[in-house]
């Protein structure tokens, strides 16, 4: 399948390859992520809902991902956070994810490097992709 704007081929993201290679990691996703993925598949790839549903199910099964549905995002809590910390529009969705992680005492994995530091007072169980890779890095054999 080709990207409708850039001509690229749909591929598995490197971070997903890495996460799936770590058997000890429990993989969870939410309906908020599903909405993000469906938006991406439609706007970037021109996929219809049926194709997106099929791809989503294959993703859950292929990568052994548990799926959790949440119906409530605490908007007033997000307003409070955004009134204390300067927040970019694209970060707002990650704050929704962070809120869901906090309410369920889960770790939040993000590619947004600055999120961990900027919002640590709100919730500190955040790993960046670099942090995660570092946890599974081989010890330096040159160390004494």
C-alpha positions as CSV (number, residue, x, y, z in Angstrom):
1,X,0.0,0.0,0.0
2,X,1.3,3.5,-0.9
3,X,0.9,6.7,1.1
4,X,-1.5,9.0,-0.8
5,X,0.7,12.0,-0.2
6,X,4.3,10.8,0.0
7,X,4.3,7.6,-2.0
8,X,5.9,5.6,0.9
9,X,5.0,2.0,1.7
10,X,3.2,1.2,4.9
11,X,5.6,-0.4,7.3
12,X,6.0,-1.5,10.9
13,X,7.5,1.4,13.0
14,X,10.9,0.6,14.5
15,X,9.7,1.2,18.1
16,X,7.0,-1.4,17.6
17,X,9.6,-3.9,16.3
18,X,11.7,-3.2,19.4
19,X,8.8,-3.5,21.9
20,X,7.6,-6.8,20.3
21,X,11.1,-8.2,20.6
22,X,11.0,-7.8,24.4
23,X,8.9,-10.8,25.5
24,X,8.8,-9.6,29.2
25,X,7.0,-6.3,28.3
26,X,3.2,-6.3,28.7
27,X,1.8,-4.4,25.8
28,X,-1.4,-2.4,26.3
29,X,-3.3,0.0,24.1
30,X,-6.5,2.0,24.3
31,X,-9.4,3.2,22.2
32,X,-7.7,6.6,22.2
33,X,-4.8,5.1,20.3
34,X,-7.2,3.3,18.0
35,X,-8.8,6.6,17.1
36,X,-5.3,8.0,16.4
37,X,-4.4,5.1,14.2
38,X,-7.7,5.2,12.3
39,X,-7.2,9.0,11.7
40,X,-3.7,8.3,10.5
41,X,-4.7,5.5,8.2
42,X,-7.5,7.5,6.6
43,X,-5.7,10.9,6.3
44,X,-2.3,9.6,5.3
45,X,-3.2,6.3,3.5
46,X,-6.8,6.7,2.3
47,X,-7.9,3.6,4.1
48,X,-11.6,2.9,4.7
49,X,-13.0,1.8,8.0
50,X,-13.2,-1.9,7.1
51,X,-9.5,-2.1,6.1
52,X,-8.6,-0.1,9.3
53,X,-10.6,-2.5,11.5
54,X,-8.9,-5.5,9.9
55,X,-5.4,-4.0,10.3
56,X,-6.2,-3.1,13.9
57,X,-7.2,-6.6,14.7
58,X,-4.1,-8.0,13.0
59,X,-2.0,-5.6,15.0
60,X,-3.5,-6.7,18.4
61,X,-3.0,-10.4,17.6
62,X,0.4,-10.2,15.8
63,X,2.0,-8.1,18.6
64,X,0.1,-9.7,21.5
65,X,-1.4,-6.4,22.6
66,X,-4.1,-6.1,25.2
67,X,-6.9,-3.6,24.4
68,X,-8.5,-1.4,27.0
69,X,-11.5,0.9,26.4
70,X,-12.0,4.1,28.3
71,X,-15.1,6.3,28.0
72,X,-14.0,9.3,30.1
73,X,-11.3,11.9,29.7
74,X,-11.3,14.4,32.5
75,X,-11.4,17.6,30.5
76,X,-11.2,19.8,33.6
77,X,-8.1,18.1,34.7
78,X,-6.5,18.7,31.3
79,X,-7.5,22.4,31.5
80,X,-5.7,22.5,34.9
81,X,-2.6,21.0,33.5
82,X,-2.6,23.2,30.4
83,X,-3.0,26.3,32.6
84,X,0.2,25.4,34.5
85,X,2.4,24.2,31.7
86,X,2.7,25.7,28.2
87,X,1.4,22.9,26.0
88,X,1.5,22.5,22.2
89,X,-1.7,21.5,20.4
90,X,-0.1,18.2,19.3
91,X,0.8,17.4,22.9
92,X,-2.8,17.5,24.0
93,X,-3.5,14.0,22.7
94,X,-0.5,12.7,24.6
95,X,-1.8,14.4,27.7
96,X,-5.0,12.4,27.3
97,X,-2.9,9.3,27.1
98,X,-0.9,10.4,30.1
99,X,-4.2,11.0,32.1
100,X,-5.4,7.5,31.2
101,X,-2.1,6.0,32.3
102,X,-2.2,7.9,35.6
103,X,-5.8,6.9,36.4
104,X,-4.9,3.3,35.9
105,X,-1.4,3.4,37.4
106,X,0.2,2.3,34.1
107,X,3.5,3.4,32.5
108,X,3.2,5.7,29.5
109,X,5.5,5.2,26.5
110,X,5.9,8.3,24.3
111,X,8.0,9.4,21.4
112,X,7.6,13.0,22.7
113,X,10.9,13.6,24.4
114,X,10.0,16.7,26.4
115,X,6.7,15.3,27.8
116,X,8.4,13.3,30.5
117,X,10.2,16.3,32.0
118,X,7.5,18.9,31.4
119,X,4.7,17.0,33.1
120,X,6.6,15.1,35.8
121,X,4.7,16.9,38.5
122,X,1.4,15.6,37.1
123,X,2.6,12.0,36.5
124,X,6.1,10.5,36.5
125,X,5.6,7.0,35.2
126,X,6.7,8.0,31.7
127,X,9.2,6.4,29.4
128,X,10.5,7.8,26.2
129,X,11.5,5.5,23.4
130,X,15.2,6.1,24.3
131,X,14.5,5.3,28.0
132,X,12.9,2.0,27.0
133,X,15.7,1.0,24.7
134,X,18.2,1.9,27.4
135,X,16.5,-0.5,29.9
136,X,17.1,-3.3,27.5
137,X,20.6,-2.3,26.2
138,X,23.4,-4.7,26.6
139,X,25.9,-3.7,29.3
140,X,29.0,-2.0,27.9
141,X,31.6,-4.8,27.6
142,X,34.4,-2.2,27.8
143,X,33.5,-1.1,31.3
144,X,35.6,-2.2,34.2
